[in-house]
Amino acid sequence: MRALPLLALLLLPLMLTHCRTAPETETDDALRARADSIAQRHIIVDGHIDVPYRLTNYEEDITQATETGDFDYPRARAGGLDAPFMSIYLPARLQDSTGAAKALADSLIDMVEGFAERAPDKFAMATSPDDVRRHVEQGLISLPMGMENGAGIEGDLANLQHFYDRGIRYITLTHAKDNRISDSSYDTTYTHGGLSAFGEDVVREMNRLGMIVDVSHITDSAFYDVMRVTEAPVLATHSSARAFTPDWERNMSDDLIQRLAENGGVIMINFGSSFLRSEYQEQGDTLRQQIGTYLEEHGLERDAPEAIAYYAEQRKQHPIGTVEDVADHIDHVVDLVGVDYVGLGSDFDGVFALPEGLSDASHYPNLIAELLRRDYTEDEIAQILGGNALRVWEEVEQVARSMQAREAE
């Protein structure tokens, strides 16, 4: 075997930091107890949970245990989740209908506000990191909001102020199709070759207001345009590492992750099976086809209660992937740029398949236990769980104050 260079030998302990296992003297029960304790002691921020739009298709009371969802109050409380960003999701089909996207956004914001109004002993609206920390002290789950798809802006920068005033604190610039702001990684049209001129104005105005720019869903070219324009760090609120899904632009390449870290931003790892490994995408497609065949054979419309219940049951009974897969993505980002630039963005209630052991909001301790096995320290885990995301949010607020002060001079 060829001898390692002296520098490599000196760096070897650091290179192996996250390859070691937990001490052999610690039992599985003790490890799990430690993971549960960490989950309850430290703030967990999840960058993206799609429960509002899910409830437009099948209404359930999320203050109680639900039958079909990934997120509800009992699950979140059991998992230690403190600040799930509620996704105000706007389908691409609304982009060409004047007023439709904005109207849906307002109605979903109303819904989230209703969660807090109907259960003030459980939920509270949050528009700042200080809100989140105060709610933790009060024993409440914070409900910050992010808009998934900037279509709600509808070509009018004044609507950014409207949604900021309504509590939106990040905007995913686009979703499944190119829109007025940005090209989408799911589209092949490349309408703007990145951000549009209007999209650049949107990023600047978001910086000025104190709204986080979410770079999930956009093309690589659009990402680099954002990096050129933004004065504030950004989040990829629900993306994973492209190293595990080559040629799938929806995940972030190593080059993008490195540039994100230079910006001070954070990639929040998506738990969805299709984001974890390329082979899981085919497995998910097969399961989805099997469900579709069952519904057709039994004459069930997809929005029928029986169909929704069957769909949910099959998702839970057929997990795809493992907790270790999610930890692998975290390892990859940490090895590439460091622990300061990674967080969690489960995409609960927004993805079809999830891994075994991470199928709902009660399961964050399972991931924490795996990180402990990989010898992450409690401080590092606290950063991943929420510290890094809160740091970006605070820096975005600071940039906004600075920009507004310059305007006032």
N, C-alpha and C positions, 0 to 999 in steps of 0.2 A: 504494500500500500504506500502511495506517495506521501511523504511527510507534509503536514500542514504548515503553511507559512507561519512565522512567529506571530503576526498580527491576528491571524485566525485563531491561534491557540489562546491568545490573550482574550479574545472576544468570545471564545467558546462557551464559557458559563452564561453569558448574556444570550447567546444564540439558543441555548437550551432551556432558557427560563421557563417557557411554556410547553416544554415537552416532558417535564417531570410529572410524576403522579403524586397524589396526596400521600402523606406519611402512612406507612404500612400499619402503624399502631392504631390508626383511626378507623373505627368500624363504619359500615355503611349507614347505620342508624345515627351515629354521632355526626357523620358528615352531613346527613340530611338535616339533622337538628341545627347544625351550624348554618346551613344554607337557608333554612326557614328564618332563623334569627337575623341573618343579614338582610333578607328580603323585607322584614318588618322594621328593621332599624334604619335602613337607608332609603332615600327617595328613589322610586322607580318611575321613570318617564318613558312612556311608549309613544313613539312618534306618529303612529297611524293606526286608528281603529275605526272600522267602517260601520259601526252599529247604527248610526242615524239612517243611512240609506237602506240598510237591511230592514229596519222597522217600517219603511214605507211599503215593503212587499209582504211583511208578515208581522203584525203588531204583537208585541209581548211587553211585559212589565219588567224592565231591567233592574228594578229595585229588589226583585225576587229572582230565584234561580229560574232560568229559561230553559225550554226544551230544545231549541234549535240553534242558539247562538254560541259564540265563543266568548263574549263579554257580557257580564252582568255584575251587579254589586257583590253578591256572595263570592263569586269566583275571583273578582278583582281584590276583594278584601283578603281572601285566603292566599292569594299570590303575592300580596304586599304591594300591589299596584297603586301608585299615588296620583299620577298625572297622565291619564290616557288622552292623547290628542284626539278629539272627536273629528272625524273626517266629514267635511261638508262636500260630499261628492256630487259632481255635475257631469252627467254622461255627455259624451261628445255629440250625440244626436241632437242636443239642445243648442249647439253652437250657432246654428243658422236660423234659429227662431228668435226674433227680437223680443227681449224681455223674459223669455222662458228660463234661461239659466239663472238670471238674477233672482227671479221669483222663487225658483226651487231652492236656491241658496238661502234666501230669507226664511222660507218655510222650515228648512232643516235647522237653521239657527234657532228658530222658535221652538222646535222640538227639543233641542239640547237644553235651552233655557227652561223648558218644561220639566226636564229631569230634575233640575236643581230646585225648582219651585215646588214640585210635588213631594220631594224627599230632601228637605233642607238639613235633615240629620244625617244624610248619607253623601250628598253631592253638593258642590259649590262651583260656580263659574270662576274661571281663572284667566286673567289677562296679563299676568306678569309672573316672573319667578318668585317675587315676594308673596304673591297670592298663594302659590303652590306651597311654599314653606309655612305660611300661616295656617293653611288648611290642614297640613300634616299635624301641626300642633293641636288643632281642633278636632282631629280624628275624622276629617272629611276627605273624600276623594275629589280632587280637582278635575274640572272639565274644561281645559283649554281647547280651542278650536283651530283647525286649519282647513282651508278651502282646497279641495283636490280638483284642479282644472280652473285656470284663470278665465274661463269663458264667462264667468259671472261678472267680470269687469265690463264686458260688452263694448269694448273699444273706447271707454270713457274713463280717464284717470280719476275723475271725481268719485267714481264708484269705489276706488280703493279707500278713500276716506270713509265712505259709507260703511264698508265692511270692517274697517279698523274700529270704527265707533261701535259696531255690533259685536266686537270681540274676536274677530279673526286675527290670528297672530302668525300664520304662515300661509303662503299660497304656492301650491304645486302648479307651475306655470302652464302646463298642458296635461293631457291624459292620453287617450287612445288615438287621437288624430291631431294633425297640425291645427293650430288655431291662430288667432290674430297676433298672439304673443310669441309663439315658439313652435318649432318643429317637434314632433313626438317620436320617441324611439320605437313606438309600435307602428308608425306610419312609414311609407316608402316614398312619399311625395316630395319631401324636402322643400316645402313651399318657400321658405325664407333662407335656406342654407344656414340655419341656426336660429338666433333671435331675430325678430323683425325690428324695424326702427321703433315701432310702438312698444315692442317688448323691452327694448333698452330703456325707454322712458318709464315703463312699469317697474323695472328693477330699481331705477333711481328713486322713484316715488316711494316704493316699498322701503328702501333704505331711509328715506326722509321721515316716513311715518313710524318706523320701528316694527315693520313686518318682516319676518324671516322669509327669504327666498328658498323655496324647496326645489332642488334640482333633480329629484326623482322624475322619471318618465320622459325627460327631454333627451334630445340627441347629443352626441359628443360635441358636435359643433356648437350647439346652443349652450352647452355647459361652459365651453371655453369663452363664448361671448359673455356669459354671466360673470365669469372670473375677470374679464376685462373691464366690465362696467361697475360691478358692485364695490362699495366701500366697506361693506360689513361681511362677516363670515356667513356661510349658508349651511343649510342642512340638506342631506339626502334622507328624507324622513322614513322611507321604506324601500331601501335598495340593498343589494348584497354584492359580493365580489364576482366580477366576470371571470376571474381565473378558474372558477368551478363550472361556468356555463359559457364556454368560448363562443364567440360570434353572436351572443345575445346582448344587444345593446341596452336592454332594459337594466341590466346590472352594470356596475361601474368597473372599468378597466383599472389596472394598476396605475397607469399614467394619470387617470382622472382622480383616483384616490390620493395620489401624491400631490396633485395640484390642489385638491380639496384641503389637505392638511396644511399646505402653504398659506391658504386663505384663512386657516383657523377653523374650518368647518368640520362637520361630523357626519359620517355615514352611519345610519341607523339600520342595523341588519334586519332584513325581512325574513320572517319565519316560514313563509310559504314554500312548499316543497319544490315548486318549479324554479324558485330562486336559488335553491341549494345545490343541485347537481343536474346536469343536462339529462341524464337518464330518467330522472324523476318526472320530467315534463311528459315523456311518453307514457309513463305509468299513470299519471294523472289523466291524460287524454283517454286512455283505455277505460279507466274507472268512470269517467264522465260519460263515455259512450254507453257503457253498461247500464248506467242509471237512466240515460235517455231511452234505451231500448225497453227497460222495465216500465217506464212511465207510458210509453207508446203502447206496449202490449196490454196494459191495464187501463188504457183510455183515460189517463190522468193528464190534465193540463199542468204545465210547470208551475203555475201560480196557485194551484189548488192546495188547500191545507194538507191533504194526504200526501201530495207530491213533495211539498216543502219538508214535511216530517220525514219522509223516506230519504230525501236528499241529505238531510242533516244526519240521519242515522248512518247512512253509508259513509259519509265523511268521517264520522267518529270511529266507525268499525274498521276503516281501511286507511290508517295513517301511512304516509309515505315519507321515509327518511327518519332521522334520529336527532336527538338533542346534540349528539356529537357533531352532526353536520353543521348546526348553527354555530357551535363553538369553533369549528374549523374556520368558518368565515371570520369570526372575531380574531382568532389567532392570526389569520392571514393579514388582516388590517394592522394588528398590533406589530407583527413582524415587519410590515412594510413601512409604517409611518409612526407607530407608537400608540400607547393606550389612550392618549388624549383625544383621539379623533374617531372613536367608535362608540355607538350606542345601540339601542334596541328600537325597532319599528316593526312590530309583529305582523301588521296587516290583518289582524283578527277581524273576522266577519267580512273580509274583502277578498280573500283568496279561497280557492277551491279545496286544496289539500294541505294538510299540516303534518309535521313530523310526530312520531310517537313520543309522548312525554312533553309535548309543547302544543297541545291541541286546544287550549283555552287559557283564559287569564289567571287561572289558579296555578299555573305550572312554571312561573318564573323561577321558583326555588330549584326546579330540576336543572335549569340552565346554570344557576349559581353553583349547584353542587358539582356540575361538570367543570366549571371554571376553577373551583377549588381543587378538583382532582388534577388539573393542569397547573397547579401551583400559582395561580393568580393570588395576590394579596387581597385582603378585604378592602383596602384603599383603592386598589385598581378596579375591583369589582364595583365599588361605589361609583367610580367615574363612569364605568360602562353603563350601569343601571340608570343613571340620571344626571350625574355631575357634569358630564361633558355637554349634554344638551342644554342644561340650565346655563352653563357658561356661555354658550353661543347666544342664547336668548338674551342674556344680560349684555353681551357685547353689542348685539343689534340695537338694544335700547340706548346704549351709550353713543353709538354712531348717530342715531336719530337725534339725540339731544344736541350733539355737536353740529349736525347739519342745520338744525332749526336755530341754533345760536348764531351760526354764520349768516343765516337769512335775516335775522333780527338786527344785525350790525348796520 
